[in-house]
Amino acid sequence: METFSVKFRAGSLDLSVIVTEHNHHQKFKVEMVTNEPKPILLTRSVKGEWAIVERGLRNFSDQDFEALKLAIETELNDIYSVKNMLILTDFSDSSSNAARYAADLAHQLKTEHMILYHSYESVAVPATAFAPATGRFTETHDQSLEKINKLKNELEEWVPEQTRVEVRTDERTLISAVNALATQHHLRLVVAGITGKSNIERVLVGSNTLTLAKHCQAPLLIVPPVAVFQPISTVVFACDLKRVAESTPVLAIKTFVRALGAKLLILNVDNEGEHFEPGMIKEMTHLHELWDNEKPEYHYVDHEDTVTGIMEFARLQDAELVIMVPKQYGFFEGIFHSSLTKKLAYHTHRPLLLFKEDT
């Protein structure tokens, strides 16, 4: 459920109303004041078709309702467009490459505001297969500020002219800072690298990326170290055909892909031979109801390993971006498991965009 305000013109009056969405942006309550006894109720189909359920107590004409619907549609597009972007850096080569990738992507998304963030919290590096346990180390605020301003100056040469770049550095934990900034600045994209240049950085950044993938409230774009930006013309959206109608953040993904102007390929990888089970056929029907209006291509393939199947398909289709909505706790461990990380981080140039499951 999300609440926002919109302004529209009804007759000769300029009005502001409170809009509360329900049911994955398919039902809307409209009020002039909170808790109106008989609010306006509207529905919006997945194809964007509006209907009036309750006209409320206001004497609005059909023309007024059209203006209201347009105002809500415009606000939804504004909410989910990537006007504000957060780039995370630890000053490693990988994170610097991710920042440059984001600066190029800002041209295609028409991003207006870019925030560079570095957390210099004291960190204890655990013992792993990559490196032995170490003590805690810290970085001062002045050291961080000097480095992040240097990166800002570099990125200002890459970003669109209208994009404003600012820097933030503090000692908050990474995930708490990211989610706080996401709320404060209405962020619709967080960009992170996946590995550092040293063994210790691989442990830190890999661990941080895994934590972000699980808990980041905004869409998270993970950029492999070897990724070089190419204008995104083909996007693979990999879905699992489980609770499709209830869990897919359709409007967020549609808005993102539309902003890119990209061709959309919807993919399901089956590793259990269930494509023609009755339950899967029902989910396929829901999938088409949600997406047919975007005119995508649908692909159903079999592969013993889901993640590998997705990345192989993306390679064969020359897709520049893969989108996923991970729903299972173990899925993240699958993506970032050391052997699979090598496949994704070192042997692919395709960034991975993770959206949170709708609830």
Protein Blocks (a to p, Z undefined) as FASTA:
>chain_A
ZZddddddehjaccddddddeehhiaccddfbghiabdcdddddfkopacdfbgbjbdcd
fklmmmmmmmmmmmmmmmmpcfbccdddehiaklmmmmmmmmmmmmmnopabdcddddfb
dcdddddfkbccdddddddfklmmmmmmmmmmmmmmmmcfklccdddddfbdfklmmmmm
mmmnopabdcddfbdfbfklmmmmmmmmmmmmmmombdcddddfklccdddfbdcdddeh
iaklmmmcfklmmmmmmmnopacddddddfkhpmmgfklmmmmmmmmmmmmmnopadddd
ddfblklmmmmmmmmnopabdcdddfbfklmmmmmgmklmmmmmmmccbdcddddddZZ
